[in-house]
Amino acid sequence: MGTTVLVLGLAGCGTATESSDPATTSASDVRLFGDCGADDPALVDATVIAEADVDGSGAMNEIAYVSGKSGGPCANAIFTTLDGEPSGMSMAASPLDVDSVAVVQLSGTGRQLLMVREQAHPRGGYMVHLFGGADGEFGEVLSNGEPVVGFVATDGGMPPGTATCTDVAGIAMVTAIADKPPGIVLAWDVTRTTYSIDGNTAKQTSSKVILTAAADPILREENPQLFDPEGFFADCIVPIR
């Protein structure tokens, strides 16, 4: 994606797809997080990384990223507008992998989530985050206060697993643990845990063992998505606008 003049830093606080009355908001008075204000100069040259209806309002939200290299209080953060008002969230100390950005379409609803990865960890892997809009705030989708997806290892040391969308506007995490006691051939017990998405909270709705003592070679052949770290939400990712 290219760069654009992100109007979060201007008095109107609207986007190309969602607008507001300029008289209602003074950007110099708006604090998005910490010391980051809506009038911070870094927002002017932010990189637009996607358009997505992250709050299910029916209007597309232009989502932009300010890299950590920019310095200042708004560095390494994601920004958008919700109901015409600016909102943003810091990525803390871990830079965003801009090339990893994807839009997840929840089934049966117009709402979409933004999926991003942090830059690769030295041990081989990365954190996966889902972001959405709720109650006028842009933030991370959490389960019990933790990222619902979390760390994905790419060094071969992680058990099989993936994430998908459910048919009731939720998501599912598919995880595996080694079958006990271990046999001659490695085998896995596979569990599917579903979550409803309430605002930016993922609430567990079910957890069911779907495979027991599945031999590793057979599981790889019949369920290759469980061994593909790039395949999270592959069933519900839509093209980035």
Residue frames as qw, qx, qy, qz and C-alpha x, y, z in Angstrom:
[[0.000, 0.890, 0.455, 0.000, 0.00, 0.00, 0.00],
 [0.401, 0.527, -0.032, 0.749, 1.14, 3.58, -0.54],
 [0.244, -0.320, -0.461, 0.791, 1.36, 6.58, 1.73],
 [0.028, -0.709, -0.498, -0.499, -1.28, 9.23, 1.99],
 [0.061, -0.344, 0.311, -0.884, -2.07, 12.35, 3.92],
 [0.345, -0.391, -0.845, 0.120, -3.91, 10.77, 6.82],
 [0.172, -0.595, -0.135, -0.774, -6.60, 13.21, 7.89],
 [0.648, -0.537, -0.503, 0.199, -6.63, 11.93, 11.44],
 [0.486, -0.237, -0.193, 0.819, -4.27, 14.78, 12.12],
 [0.020, -0.276, -0.243, -0.930, -6.68, 17.40, 10.76],
 [0.322, -0.030, 0.415, -0.850, -9.70, 18.99, 12.36],
 [0.707, 0.041, -0.307, -0.636, -12.21, 16.91, 10.40],
 [0.377, -0.302, 0.843, -0.238, -10.89, 13.58, 11.69],
 [0.849, 0.299, 0.229, -0.370, -12.58, 11.66, 8.88],
 [0.472, -0.216, 0.742, 0.424, -11.38, 9.20, 6.24],
 [0.184, 0.155, -0.601, -0.762, -12.08, 8.73, 2.58],
 [0.377, -0.254, -0.830, -0.322, -14.90, 6.38, 3.50],
 [0.421, -0.651, -0.606, 0.177, -16.12, 7.76, 6.83],
 [0.201, 0.459, -0.029, 0.865, -16.59, 11.42, 7.65],
 [0.313, -0.615, -0.599, 0.406, -17.69, 13.73, 10.44],
 [0.036, 0.957, 0.204, 0.206, -18.65, 17.34, 11.06],
 [0.548, 0.367, -0.313, 0.683, -15.41, 19.35, 11.38],
 [0.245, -0.644, 0.154, -0.708, -17.03, 21.45, 14.08],
 [0.853, -0.444, -0.137, -0.238, -17.48, 18.49, 16.40],
 [0.903, -0.258, -0.006, 0.343, -13.84, 17.56, 16.93],
 [0.086, 0.933, -0.347, 0.033, -10.66, 19.52, 17.55],
 [0.894, 0.212, -0.344, 0.193, -7.71, 17.27, 16.70],
 [0.242, 0.555, -0.508, 0.613, -5.41, 19.23, 19.00],
 [0.533, -0.425, 0.386, -0.621, -7.59, 18.16, 21.95],
 [0.961, -0.007, -0.100, -0.259, -7.74, 14.44, 21.11],
 [0.183, -0.569, 0.800, -0.057, -5.33, 12.01, 22.80],
 [0.797, 0.167, -0.464, -0.348, -5.37, 8.61, 21.10],
 [0.905, -0.310, -0.240, 0.163, -3.10, 6.81, 23.58],
 [0.676, -0.271, -0.103, 0.677, -0.34, 7.93, 25.91],
 [0.115, -0.632, 0.035, 0.766, 1.10, 11.18, 24.60],
 [0.227, 0.132, 0.708, 0.656, -0.01, 10.50, 21.01],
 [0.292, 0.534, 0.330, -0.722, -2.43, 13.17, 19.83],
 [0.619, 0.566, 0.541, 0.057, -4.60, 13.26, 16.72],
 [0.300, 0.950, -0.058, -0.065, -2.68, 16.33, 15.54],
 [0.619, -0.510, 0.464, 0.375, 0.74, 14.65, 15.72],
 [0.330, 0.696, -0.416, -0.483, 2.74, 15.38, 12.53],
 [0.206, -0.259, 0.929, 0.169, 3.68, 11.69, 12.20],
 [0.523, 0.391, 0.718, -0.243, 0.11, 10.86, 11.25],
 [0.410, 0.716, -0.110, -0.554, 0.26, 13.01, 8.13],
 [0.402, 0.541, -0.680, -0.289, 2.58, 10.57, 6.33],
 [0.617, -0.151, 0.729, -0.257, 1.19, 7.35, 7.80],
 [0.154, 0.170, -0.852, -0.471, 0.97, 4.36, 5.48],
 [0.757, 0.037, 0.114, -0.643, -2.54, 3.19, 4.67],
 [0.116, -0.285, 0.950, 0.049, -2.44, -0.59, 5.07],
 [0.002, -0.317, -0.935, -0.157, -6.09, -1.58, 4.52],
 [0.438, -0.158, -0.007, -0.885, -9.72, -0.59, 4.37],
 [0.327, -0.194, -0.925, 0.024, -12.05, -2.70, 6.45],
 [0.502, -0.565, -0.182, -0.630, -15.37, -2.38, 8.26],
 [0.369, 0.176, -0.790, 0.456, -13.82, -3.14, 11.63],
 [0.216, 0.025, 0.595, -0.774, -16.83, -2.08, 13.69],
 [0.125, 0.372, 0.912, 0.117, -19.60, -3.52, 11.48],
 [0.154, 0.543, 0.283, -0.776, -21.15, -0.09, 10.92],
 [0.618, 0.640, 0.455, 0.040, -21.49, -0.58, 7.17],
 [0.255, 0.948, -0.190, -0.017, -18.81, 2.04, 6.44],
 [0.867, 0.198, -0.198, 0.412, -15.29, 1.09, 5.45],
 [0.434, -0.875, 0.114, 0.183, -12.58, 2.32, 7.81],
 [0.592, 0.681, -0.329, 0.280, -9.26, 3.47, 6.34],
 [0.808, -0.563, 0.056, 0.161, -6.54, 1.97, 8.53],
 [0.436, 0.794, -0.313, 0.285, -3.05, 3.44, 8.63],
 [0.867, -0.340, -0.125, 0.342, 0.26, 2.60, 10.28],
 [0.044, 0.934, -0.320, 0.152, 2.98, 4.87, 11.61],
 [0.850, 0.177, -0.415, 0.271, 6.28, 3.00, 11.64],
 [0.698, -0.622, -0.130, 0.330, 8.60, 2.89, 14.61],
 [0.609, 0.126, 0.119, 0.774, 11.24, 4.71, 12.55],
 [0.021, 0.784, 0.264, 0.561, 9.21, 7.90, 12.70],
 [0.314, 0.019, -0.535, 0.784, 9.97, 8.33, 16.40],
 [0.298, -0.248, 0.061, -0.920, 7.78, 10.28, 18.77],
 [0.425, -0.032, 0.689, -0.586, 4.74, 9.25, 20.80],
 [0.782, 0.341, 0.129, -0.506, 2.72, 7.96, 17.81],
 [0.272, 0.520, -0.773, -0.240, 5.45, 5.68, 16.42],
 [0.182, 0.059, -0.981, -0.033, 4.73, 2.00, 15.72],
 [0.322, 0.300, 0.649, -0.621, 0.97, 2.32, 15.98],
 [0.083, 0.359, 0.800, 0.473, -2.20, 1.68, 13.98],
 [0.155, 0.305, 0.261, -0.903, -4.85, 4.37, 13.42],
 [0.020, 0.420, 0.772, 0.476, -8.35, 4.69, 12.01],
 [0.298, -0.108, 0.171, -0.933, -11.58, 6.60, 12.54],
 [0.122, -0.352, -0.928, 0.027, -14.75, 5.15, 14.04],
 [0.032, -0.822, -0.562, 0.083, -18.02, 7.07, 13.76],
 [0.273, 0.870, 0.065, 0.405, -15.95, 9.95, 12.45],
 [0.415, -0.865, 0.264, -0.095, -13.71, 10.11, 15.51],
 [0.467, 0.594, -0.643, 0.121, -9.99, 9.20, 15.52],
 [0.858, -0.439, 0.234, -0.130, -8.75, 6.13, 17.34],
 [0.523, 0.615, -0.582, 0.096, -5.39, 4.41, 17.55],
 [0.898, -0.424, 0.116, -0.031, -3.48, 1.66, 19.26],
 [0.007, -0.769, 0.637, 0.054, 0.23, 1.29, 19.90],
 [0.913, 0.170, -0.371, -0.024, 1.99, -1.91, 18.84],
 [0.708, -0.676, 0.162, 0.121, 4.25, -1.36, 21.87],
 [0.295, -0.699, 0.552, 0.347, 7.86, -2.42, 21.30],
 [0.576, 0.039, 0.767, 0.279, 7.25, -4.92, 18.48],
 [0.195, 0.379, -0.356, -0.831, 7.20, -3.52, 14.92],
 [0.753, 0.385, 0.370, -0.385, 4.39, -4.51, 12.57],
 [0.378, -0.068, 0.758, 0.527, 5.13, -6.66, 9.52],
 [0.393, 0.445, -0.001, -0.805, 3.29, -4.50, 6.98],
 [0.366, 0.243, -0.748, -0.497, 3.40, -7.25, 4.33],
 [0.081, -0.122, -0.976, 0.161, 1.44, -9.57, 6.63],
 [0.347, 0.186, 0.330, -0.858, -1.69, -7.42, 6.93],
 [0.141, -0.221, -0.879, -0.397, -4.92, -9.24, 6.07],
 [0.472, -0.118, 0.126, -0.865, -8.66, -8.61, 6.46],
 [0.010, -0.120, -0.987, 0.105, -10.76, -11.34, 8.07],
 [0.464, -0.194, -0.283, -0.817, -14.45, -11.41, 7.12],
 [0.292, 0.000, 0.824, -0.485, -16.64, -12.76, 9.91],
 [0.083, -0.240, -0.878, -0.406, -19.38, -15.02, 8.57],
 [0.173, -0.650, -0.737, -0.068, -22.97, -13.83, 8.51],
 [0.211, -0.865, -0.225, 0.395, -22.11, -10.22, 9.38],
 [0.466, 0.845, -0.013, 0.261, -20.61, -7.21, 7.69],
 [0.402, -0.863, 0.304, 0.036, -17.97, -6.87, 10.36],
 [0.805, 0.427, -0.302, 0.280, -14.34, -7.45, 9.49],
 [0.650, -0.711, 0.140, 0.228, -11.21, -7.77, 11.61],
 [0.386, 0.814, -0.430, 0.063, -7.68, -6.71, 10.81],
 [0.942, -0.260, 0.080, 0.195, -5.09, -9.47, 11.18],
 [0.285, 0.857, -0.399, 0.156, -1.44, -8.44, 11.52],
 [0.911, -0.149, -0.207, 0.323, 1.81, -10.06, 12.51],
 [0.326, -0.877, 0.271, 0.225, 4.69, -8.63, 14.43],
 [0.455, 0.691, -0.559, -0.060, 8.06, -8.82, 12.73],
 [0.889, 0.020, -0.455, 0.031, 9.67, -12.25, 13.00],
 [0.624, -0.726, 0.276, -0.090, 11.09, -13.29, 16.35],
 [0.124, 0.670, -0.729, -0.063, 14.73, -14.52, 16.38],
 [0.473, -0.168, 0.847, -0.174, 13.62, -17.96, 17.59],
 [0.077, -0.048, -0.838, -0.538, 11.51, -18.43, 14.45],
 [0.085, -0.600, -0.795, 0.009, 7.95, -17.21, 14.64],
 [0.021, -0.260, -0.042, -0.964, 5.78, -14.19, 15.28],
 [0.182, 0.359, 0.669, -0.625, 2.84, -12.90, 17.29],
 [0.033, -0.393, -0.677, -0.621, -0.48, -12.77, 15.46],
 [0.087, 0.299, 0.466, -0.828, -2.99, -10.09, 16.42],
 [0.044, 0.596, 0.700, 0.390, -6.62, -9.43, 15.51],
 [0.047, -0.197, -0.240, 0.949, -7.88, -5.85, 15.74],
 [0.017, -0.608, -0.718, -0.338, -11.40, -4.48, 15.60],
 [0.083, -0.304, 0.098, -0.944, -13.48, -1.47, 16.47],
 [0.409, -0.531, -0.742, -0.001, -15.91, -1.45, 19.39],
 [0.324, -0.824, -0.375, 0.275, -17.59, 1.34, 21.35],
 [0.204, 0.977, -0.040, 0.055, -15.75, 3.92, 19.30],
 [0.349, -0.748, 0.550, 0.128, -12.32, 2.49, 20.08],
 [0.771, 0.456, -0.441, -0.056, -9.87, 0.59, 17.90],
 [0.422, -0.606, 0.634, -0.231, -8.23, -2.23, 19.83],
 [0.220, 0.290, -0.924, -0.119, -7.12, -5.83, 19.97],
 [0.831, -0.208, -0.277, -0.436, -9.51, -8.76, 20.14],
 [0.007, 0.444, -0.799, 0.405, -8.63, -10.48, 23.41],
 [0.789, -0.293, -0.490, -0.225, -9.65, -13.65, 25.21],
 [0.750, -0.582, -0.225, 0.220, -9.27, -13.46, 28.98],
 [0.226, -0.925, 0.164, 0.259, -7.04, -10.45, 28.48],
 [0.478, -0.380, 0.635, 0.473, -4.67, -12.19, 26.04],
 [0.358, 0.414, -0.500, -0.671, -4.38, -12.14, 22.23],
 [0.868, 0.087, 0.279, -0.402, -6.80, -14.76, 20.97],
 [0.863, 0.444, -0.239, 0.045, -4.30, -16.18, 18.44],
 [0.634, -0.701, 0.291, 0.148, -0.94, -15.40, 20.04],
 [0.119, -0.670, 0.655, 0.328, 2.50, -16.69, 19.07],
 [0.926, 0.350, 0.060, -0.127, 2.95, -18.84, 15.98],
 [0.485, -0.564, 0.583, 0.327, 6.26, -20.71, 15.78],
 [0.730, 0.622, -0.171, -0.228, 7.83, -21.36, 12.40],
 [0.029, 0.656, -0.754, 0.026, 10.87, -23.29, 13.55],
 [0.652, 0.058, -0.732, -0.188, 9.12, -26.65, 13.61],
 [0.197, 0.058, -0.808, 0.552, 8.84, -26.69, 17.39],
 [0.444, 0.015, 0.275, -0.853, 5.15, -25.84, 17.63],
 [0.401, 0.231, 0.880, -0.109, 2.35, -28.42, 17.73],
 [0.090, 0.359, 0.681, 0.632, -0.05, -28.46, 14.76],
 [0.023, 0.624, 0.547, -0.558, -2.67, -25.74, 14.81],
 [0.141, 0.310, 0.444, 0.829, -4.60, -23.16, 12.86],
 [0.180, 0.408, 0.450, -0.774, -7.41, -20.61, 13.11],
 [0.055, 0.347, 0.749, 0.561, -10.61, -20.45, 11.09],
 [0.361, -0.090, 0.084, -0.925, -13.90, -18.57, 11.01],
 [0.247, 0.261, 0.902, -0.238, -17.10, -20.21, 12.21],
 [0.002, -0.421, -0.671, -0.611, -20.46, -19.98, 10.44],
 [0.303, -0.806, -0.508, -0.003, -21.95, -17.89, 13.27],
 [0.096, 0.916, -0.071, 0.382, -19.78, -14.74, 13.09],
 [0.643, -0.710, 0.285, 0.031, -17.11, -16.20, 15.36],
 [0.389, 0.654, -0.649, 0.000, -13.69, -17.78, 15.13],
 [0.967, -0.248, 0.023, -0.054, -12.21, -21.15, 16.03],
 [0.009, -0.728, 0.685, -0.027, -8.75, -22.14, 17.21],
 [0.980, 0.058, -0.172, -0.084, -7.66, -25.66, 16.31],
 [0.112, -0.743, 0.631, -0.190, -4.85, -26.95, 18.51],
 [0.911, 0.057, -0.406, -0.036, -3.09, -30.25, 19.08],
 [0.397, -0.685, 0.580, -0.191, -1.18, -31.95, 21.86],
 [0.330, 0.340, -0.876, -0.084, 0.89, -35.10, 21.66],
 [0.838, -0.265, -0.298, -0.372, -1.16, -38.19, 22.44],
 [0.178, -0.517, 0.745, -0.383, -0.26, -39.91, 25.73],
 [0.574, -0.581, 0.403, 0.413, 1.39, -42.30, 26.15],
 [0.320, 0.695, -0.443, -0.466, 3.62, -41.72, 23.12],
 [0.941, 0.145, 0.305, -0.022, 3.86, -44.56, 20.65],
 [0.677, -0.067, 0.432, 0.592, 6.38, -45.48, 18.02],
 [0.238, 0.481, 0.418, 0.733, 4.77, -43.02, 15.60],
 [0.004, -0.133, -0.300, 0.945, 4.05, -39.49, 16.84],
 [0.107, -0.569, -0.755, -0.308, 0.30, -38.98, 17.23],
 [0.023, -0.137, 0.155, -0.978, -1.86, -35.99, 18.10],
 [0.006, -0.629, -0.747, 0.214, -5.07, -35.23, 19.94],
 [0.116, 0.243, 0.272, 0.924, -6.73, -32.31, 18.15],
 [0.036, -0.608, -0.646, 0.461, -9.17, -29.89, 19.81],
 [0.103, 0.492, 0.379, 0.777, -11.39, -27.25, 18.19],
 [0.185, -0.521, -0.527, 0.646, -12.29, -24.31, 20.45],
 [0.146, 0.642, 0.476, 0.583, -14.84, -21.78, 19.22],
 [0.195, -0.351, -0.328, 0.855, -15.28, -18.16, 20.26],
 [0.164, 0.855, 0.469, 0.147, -18.00, -15.59, 19.76],
 [0.387, 0.152, -0.033, 0.909, -16.82, -12.04, 19.11],
 [0.197, -0.855, -0.476, 0.055, -18.49, -9.49, 21.37],
 [0.045, -0.983, 0.147, 0.102, -17.02, -6.10, 20.57],
 [0.401, 0.675, -0.605, 0.129, -13.30, -6.70, 20.96],
 [0.472, -0.385, 0.725, -0.322, -13.73, -9.62, 23.35],
 [0.575, 0.153, -0.749, -0.291, -13.48, -13.25, 22.22],
 [0.612, -0.297, 0.492, -0.543, -15.72, -15.39, 24.44],
 [0.053, 0.170, -0.975, -0.135, -15.23, -19.17, 24.41],
 [0.705, 0.008, -0.008, -0.709, -18.42, -20.95, 23.41],
 [0.988, -0.013, 0.048, -0.148, -17.28, -24.55, 22.98],
 [0.007, 0.654, -0.753, -0.066, -14.26, -26.84, 23.08],
 [0.942, 0.078, 0.201, -0.256, -14.34, -30.30, 21.56],
 [0.382, -0.410, 0.764, 0.319, -11.76, -32.97, 20.80],
 [0.708, 0.511, -0.076, -0.481, -12.19, -33.70, 17.10],
 [0.781, 0.384, -0.492, 0.024, -9.36, -36.21, 16.58],
 [0.690, -0.610, 0.373, -0.117, -7.71, -38.64, 18.98],
 [0.665, -0.333, 0.606, 0.282, -4.33, -40.31, 18.50],
 [0.679, 0.725, 0.060, -0.093, -4.09, -39.11, 14.90],
 [0.803, -0.122, 0.248, 0.528, -0.80, -40.35, 13.48],
 [0.124, -0.699, 0.154, 0.688, 1.40, -37.47, 12.39],
 [0.171, -0.114, 0.704, 0.680, 1.89, -38.63, 8.76],
 [0.063, 0.545, 0.805, 0.225, -1.85, -39.11, 8.27],
 [0.085, -0.824, -0.361, 0.428, -2.72, -35.82, 9.94],
 [0.167, -0.515, 0.342, 0.768, -0.28, -34.00, 7.66],
 [0.112, 0.114, 0.798, 0.581, -1.83, -35.62, 4.60],
 [0.072, -0.620, -0.764, -0.165, -5.46, -35.09, 5.56],
 [0.193, -0.934, -0.284, 0.100, -5.17, -31.75, 7.36],
 [0.648, 0.253, -0.018, 0.718, -2.23, -29.86, 5.84],
 [0.064, -0.814, -0.082, -0.572, -3.59, -26.53, 7.11],
 [0.720, -0.691, -0.059, 0.019, -2.61, -27.56, 10.64],
 [0.770, -0.247, 0.171, 0.563, 1.03, -27.49, 9.58],
 [0.398, 0.548, 0.263, 0.687, 0.91, -24.21, 7.64],
 [0.303, -0.487, -0.365, 0.733, 1.81, -21.18, 9.79],
 [0.019, 0.094, -0.270, -0.958, 0.79, -18.93, 6.90],
 [0.226, -0.307, -0.793, -0.475, -2.69, -20.44, 6.72],
 [0.035, -0.376, -0.673, 0.636, -4.43, -18.84, 9.69],
 [0.355, 0.603, 0.357, -0.619, -7.96, -17.71, 8.72],
 [0.110, -0.169, 0.707, 0.678, -7.32, -18.79, 5.13],
 [0.095, 0.463, 0.865, 0.170, -11.02, -19.68, 4.82],
 [0.021, -0.867, -0.490, 0.091, -12.22, -16.14, 5.51],
 [0.309, -0.476, 0.156, 0.808, -9.52, -13.70, 4.40],
 [0.474, 0.792, 0.384, 0.009, -10.78, -11.22, 1.81],
 [0.587, 0.401, 0.089, 0.698, -8.74, -9.08, -0.59],
 [0.291, -0.546, -0.231, 0.751, -7.38, -5.84, 0.86],
 [0.323, 0.854, 0.375, 0.159, -8.96, -2.77, -0.67]]
